[in-house]
């Protein structure tokens, strides 16, 4: 089964970056609205590896036809809302099971 991954929201905590983070040139290329398709629970090409590690278990569960995480957490039981683990610029991702006839 396929799982659509959509970057729904991206935050940027400049105050925390200034206070705690060493300056870095390249942080996160993900843009709000960007989508990927995971096939058979595999990491899609172009997906941030750190973000993938935050969502991998949920994507694999959805790809296997499971869902309904935490007994009714999501309105759509075949979805999940997961954030990456970057405390300075977290991205929230919507994960949705899709069938092969969906585009």
N, C-alpha and C positions, 0 to 999 in steps of 0.2 A: 504494500500500500504506500501511497505517497503522502507526504506531509508538507503543507505550505507553511513557510516561515516568513512572517512580515515584521519588519522593524516599525513598531507603532509609535514609539516616543523615544527621544534621546535627550537626556539631561546633561548639563555641563556645569559642574560646581567649581567655578573659578576661585572662589574664596578658599576652598579646601585644597585646590591645586597649588595656590600661592603659599599656603601655610605648610603643607606636608609633602608635596611632590617635587622631586628634582625635575628641572626643565627637560622636556623631551621634544624632539622635532616631529616625530610621527606617532600619533596616538591611535585614533580610530577613524576608519574610512566609511563606516556605516552611515547611511543617510536615512532619515525618516521616510517610510513608504517603500523602501527597498525590499524585494522579495527573493526567496530561494525556494527550491523544491528539493526535499530530501526523498530519495528513492530507497525503499527497504531499510530505512533507519540509518542511512549513511550520511556523513557530513557533506553537504553540497559544496561544489566548487565556489570559491570566493567567500565562504563563510569565515568569520573570525574564529580562530581556534579556541581562544579563551571563552568567547560567547558560546561556542559549540559545547564546551565542557559543562557549562551551566545548564544547557537544555537537552543534552544528549539522551539522558534516561527517558525524559518525557517524549521526545521524538520517536525513540525506539518503541516505547509502549504504544503510542498512537499508530505507528507503522504496522504494529502487530495486531491492530484491531482493538486494542484495549483503550481505556480512558476512564472517564468518570472519577478523576482524581479527587481524593478527599471527600467522597460521598456528596457530590452536588456543588462543589466549589465553583465550577463554570456553568453558565447558562447552557452552553453547548457542551455536552459531556465528551465530545470528541475534539476537544481543544484544551489549550492551556496558555496562560500568560506567564512568561518567564523573563527575568531580567538577567543580564550578564553580570559578572562579579566585579566590574570596574567601579569602585566607589567614587571616582572623580568624574566619570562621564558614562553613567549606566545607560544601557539601551534596553527597553522593554520590547519583547517579541511575542507576537501572537502565533501560536502553533495550531494548525487546523488539519485534521485528516481530510484528504480528498480522494475520490475514487478515480480510477484510470480514465473515465470518460470526461472528467473535469479538465478544464484548461487553465 
